[in-house]
Amino acid sequence: MRTPPPHLPPISNIPKGIFIDYGSSYDYKEESPEGKRNAGLDNAGKTTILKKLNGEDIDSISPTLGFNIKTFLHGKYTLNIWDVGGQRTLRPYWRNYFEQTDALVWVVDSGDRMRMQDCKKELHSLLTEDRLAGASLLVFANKQDLQGSMTDAEIRDALELQSITTHHWKIWPCSAVTGENLVSGLDWIVNDVANRLYYSTTITPSNRPTNIT
């Protein structure tokens, strides 16, 4: 395994596809600052996911106007997550937050079949951005707790994820309300960024349970 340089580029998260990340120095032994951005269309559940992961109350959620930054521990890593508003009027400004982004978390409302074409268009457009080149992509298929929601396989096909060859990607069914699969999804993208950029060993997953209640 190669010896990491003393200062490495920050790990990025999504637009509200998350989770999109930011950070500064990266310490392989202790805690490391890590930036993530969270993205997705409005009402997909991005902010609820972040609040659930951070142990905050989710009973009262307001639409994200602009962006929010959340910082919390995930295992031994400190994650700085940028939650970017998904309203159509805000989408042209997403690109203002892409600098030094290594991971993108894209949150999809699994119950909103009518907007899958719009969702696909916005996602594939984002992935052509030079500043997102090679960024790890986690697609959170949110609201799996709702009856009639699309399966992760249906969303994968609707978004044509199989056509993405420029980024490592994974689709992850989850529920922001129950917490199902949120932590394991975060584990995947942190591992993928670290393995892709820095070294070949796997980051120890968070000790927190997959289901957050």
ABEGO torsion letter per residue (X at the ends): XBBBBABBBBBBBBBBGBXXBBEBBBBAABBBBBBBBBBEBBGAGAAAAAAAAAGBBAABBBBBBEBBBBBBBBEABBBBBBBBBABAAAAAAAAAAABGBABBBBBBBAABAAAAAAAAAAAAAAAABAAABGBBBBBBBBGAABBGBBBAAAAAAAAGAAABAABBBBBBBBBAAAGBGAAAAAAAAAAAAAAAAABABBBBBBABBABBX
